Structures are given as structure tokens and as C-alpha cells.
């Protein structure tokens, strides 16, 4: 692995974990708050600790994906623009859902984010080949999270 990729990994780790910190700030009190504890949640909702572990692992993998992608694509501005949109969607879901209790708006945000992350995987596959799989955990988790959000929209 060359130093450019290592530098990119470190940069994206900082940016990705900043998103997690902002999201955590928006959700920490809300998860144990009256609204979230009283709504009907999907039977497959994992315990709270799973979310932190999953998101931490996902953001590490995503940093590797972005580093490899940035090192190998020609249209870096497009990649970074999509990354910025992804970052904003990721960060905005937490307050939309947990702070403002807009479950349907949260569903729109998370579906959009899921489509965008799916685009990352399939669009950049030709450049990255197997390295594109670093984003697969993010996509899988978003599909699960979307199902949890959809359940809340449908049953509350």
C-alpha cells in the first residue's frame, strides 16, 4: 500500500468518524427518550450496542473504499461530491429521525442514502474490482436500517 492511500485512509477515517460523532450527539439522549422507547419497533431491531459496533466497522471499511477509489478514478471531483452528499445524508438522518421524530422524512433520507451507497458499489466496481467490496457492509447495514425505519413508519 502506498503512502498516498494511507494518507487518504487517515483523512477519510477522520471525516467518517466526525459524522459518527455528530450523529451520536444527535441521538444519544433520544434513544432512551420517551418517543423512541414508546414506538413500535421491528422485531429484528438489534440491541443498541450493535449500532455503535456496526457503524464503527462500516466507517473503517468506507474509509478504505474511498481511499482506493480516490486513488484510482479519473473523476475525483465527482467522487468527492458524491461523498459529500453521502456525508450530509448520513449526518442528517439522526436529527430528522431521533430529534424531530420525522420517521417518514427519515425514511426518505435513508432510502436516498442507500441508493447512493449502492451507486458507489456498482459504479466504481469497474475501477476497484474486489476493493469495491469495502463498501458492501455499508450497503447491507443501510438495507437493514431502511427496513427498521420503514417498520416504524408503517406501524406507528
C-alpha positions as CSV (number, residue, x, y, z in Angstrom):
1,X,0.0,0.0,0.0
2,X,1.5,3.3,-1.0
3,X,1.7,6.4,1.3
4,X,-1.0,8.3,-0.8
5,X,-3.5,5.6,0.0
6,X,-2.5,5.6,3.7
7,X,-2.9,9.4,3.8
8,X,-6.4,9.1,2.2
9,X,-7.4,6.4,4.6
10,X,-6.5,8.6,7.6
11,X,-8.3,11.6,6.1
12,X,-11.5,9.6,5.5
13,X,-11.3,8.0,8.9
14,X,-11.4,11.4,10.5
15,X,-14.2,12.6,8.3
16,X,-16.2,9.4,8.7
17,X,-15.8,9.3,12.5
18,X,-16.7,13.0,12.6
19,X,-20.0,12.0,11.0
20,X,-20.5,9.3,13.7
21,X,-19.7,11.8,16.5
22,X,-22.3,14.3,15.1
23,X,-24.8,11.5,14.7
24,X,-24.1,10.2,18.2
25,X,-24.6,13.7,19.6
26,X,-28.0,13.9,18.0
27,X,-29.1,10.5,19.1
28,X,-27.5,9.8,22.5
29,X,-30.4,11.2,24.7
30,X,-33.1,10.5,22.1
31,X,-32.5,6.7,22.0
32,X,-33.6,6.4,25.7
33,X,-36.1,9.2,25.3
34,X,-39.9,8.8,25.6
35,X,-40.6,8.9,21.9
36,X,-38.2,6.2,20.7
37,X,-38.8,3.9,23.7
38,X,-42.6,4.1,23.2
39,X,-42.9,3.5,19.5
40,X,-43.4,0.1,17.9
41,X,-40.0,-1.2,16.6
42,X,-39.3,-4.1,14.2
43,X,-38.9,-7.4,15.9
44,X,-35.5,-7.7,14.2
45,X,-34.2,-4.4,15.8
46,X,-30.7,-5.3,17.1
47,X,-29.7,-4.3,20.7
48,X,-28.3,-0.7,21.0
49,X,-24.6,-1.7,21.3
50,X,-24.8,-3.4,17.8
51,X,-25.4,0.0,16.2
52,X,-22.1,1.5,17.5
53,X,-20.1,-1.6,16.6
54,X,-21.6,-1.8,13.2
55,X,-21.2,1.9,12.3
56,X,-17.6,1.9,13.5
57,X,-16.7,-1.1,11.4
58,X,-18.6,0.4,8.4
59,X,-16.8,3.7,8.6
60,X,-13.4,2.0,8.7
61,X,-14.3,-0.1,5.6
62,X,-15.8,3.0,3.9
63,X,-12.5,4.9,4.5
64,X,-10.6,2.2,2.7
65,X,-13.2,2.2,-0.1
66,X,-12.8,6.0,-0.5
67,X,-9.0,5.9,-0.4
68,X,-8.8,3.2,-3.1
69,X,-11.5,5.0,-5.2
70,X,-9.8,8.4,-4.9
71,X,-6.5,6.8,-5.9
72,X,-7.9,5.1,-9.0
73,X,-10.7,7.2,-10.6
74,X,-10.3,9.9,-13.1
75,X,-13.3,12.0,-12.0
76,X,-12.1,12.8,-8.5
77,X,-14.4,15.8,-8.2
78,X,-17.5,13.7,-8.9
79,X,-16.4,11.1,-6.3
80,X,-15.8,13.7,-3.7
81,X,-19.1,15.4,-4.5
82,X,-20.9,12.2,-4.1
83,X,-19.0,11.5,-0.8
84,X,-20.1,14.9,0.5
85,X,-23.7,14.2,-0.4
86,X,-23.4,10.8,1.4
87,X,-21.9,12.5,4.4
88,X,-24.7,15.1,4.6
89,X,-27.4,12.4,4.2
90,X,-25.8,10.2,6.8
91,X,-25.5,13.0,9.4
92,X,-28.9,14.5,8.7
93,X,-30.8,11.2,9.3
94,X,-30.1,11.3,13.0
95,X,-31.7,14.6,13.9
96,X,-34.5,14.1,11.3
97,X,-35.5,10.8,12.9
98,X,-34.4,11.0,16.5
99,X,-34.7,14.7,17.4
100,X,-37.6,15.8,15.2
101,X,-39.3,12.4,15.1
102,X,-40.0,12.7,11.4
103,X,-40.0,8.9,10.7
104,X,-41.2,9.3,7.1
105,X,-38.7,12.1,6.3
106,X,-36.1,9.9,7.9
107,X,-37.2,7.1,5.5
108,X,-36.7,9.3,2.5
109,X,-33.3,10.3,3.7
110,X,-32.2,6.7,4.4
111,X,-33.6,5.4,1.1
112,X,-31.7,8.1,-0.8
113,X,-28.5,7.3,1.2
114,X,-29.0,3.6,0.4
115,X,-29.4,4.3,-3.3
116,X,-26.3,6.5,-3.3
117,X,-24.1,3.9,-1.4
118,X,-25.4,1.2,-3.9
119,X,-24.3,3.6,-6.7
120,X,-20.8,3.8,-5.1
121,X,-20.5,0.0,-5.1
122,X,-21.8,-0.7,-8.7
123,X,-20.5,2.4,-10.4
124,X,-16.9,2.1,-9.1
125,X,-16.7,-1.7,-9.4
126,X,-15.0,-1.4,-12.8
127,X,-12.2,0.7,-11.3
128,X,-11.8,-1.0,-8.0
129,X,-12.9,-4.6,-8.6
130,X,-12.8,-6.6,-5.3
131,X,-11.7,-3.5,-3.4
132,X,-15.2,-2.1,-4.1
133,X,-16.5,-4.7,-1.6
134,X,-15.2,-2.4,1.2
135,X,-18.5,-0.5,0.8
136,X,-20.7,-3.7,0.9
137,X,-21.0,-3.6,4.7
138,X,-22.3,-0.1,4.5
139,X,-24.9,-1.0,1.9
140,X,-26.0,-4.1,3.8
141,X,-26.4,-2.2,7.0
142,X,-28.4,0.6,5.2
143,X,-30.8,-2.0,3.8
144,X,-31.3,-3.3,7.4
145,X,-31.6,0.2,8.8
146,X,-34.1,1.1,6.0
147,X,-36.2,-1.9,6.9
148,X,-36.2,-0.7,10.6
149,X,-37.2,2.8,9.6
150,X,-39.9,1.5,7.2
151,X,-41.4,-0.7,10.0
152,X,-41.6,2.4,12.3
153,X,-43.3,4.4,9.6
154,X,-45.8,1.6,8.9
155,X,-46.6,0.5,12.5
156,X,-46.7,3.9,14.4
